[in-house]
Amino acid sequence: MYHPADPNTEFIELQNIGGEAINLNLVKFTKGVDFTFGDQTLTSGQHTVIVQDQPFFEAQYGTGLNIAGQYIGRLANGGERIRLEDAIGRTILDFEYSDGWRPITDGDGFSLTIIEPTNDDPNSWGEKKSWRASDYIGGSPGDNDPGVLPNPGAVVINEVM
């Protein structure tokens, strides 16, 4: 969630939409925010979130979520480039989001949610038509947002708040 009402509750959520476990060790965000995953594995269907401020995030969403850690920096409220790389620097995802795509995600409490996580065209992640507003205020970290069903494929960024 890139522009929540409380800026301390920003988060990025990843979900393993494939059928096999994925090792996130040394996978890193290199654009947008700075974060490197530790020794963590996501089983099929499992979610994890990285957060801007863990105590504030947990006060909002509870302590039972799979939080990988706190990232450095903040997501730009006006949109920016997000890049996720594997342990040896190969691009997993690289796209730019815009605050104009879904106005209720820009400070009104809704998160941007990818419409089709299994889309194999990486260029479409940077297009308005690929994103929608979450169904719930605050998004749905740690769970599928209604209308987004896990399908075989790979790890995806599920929400940007």
ABEGO torsion letter per residue (X at the ends): XABBABAAABBBBBBBABABBBBABGBBBABGBBBBBBBBBBBBGBBBBBBABAAAAAAAAEAABBBAEBBBEBBBAAEBBBBBBBAAGBBABBBBBBAAABAAABGAGBBBBBABAABABAAAAABAAABBBBABBGEBBGBBBBGBBBBBEBBBBABBX
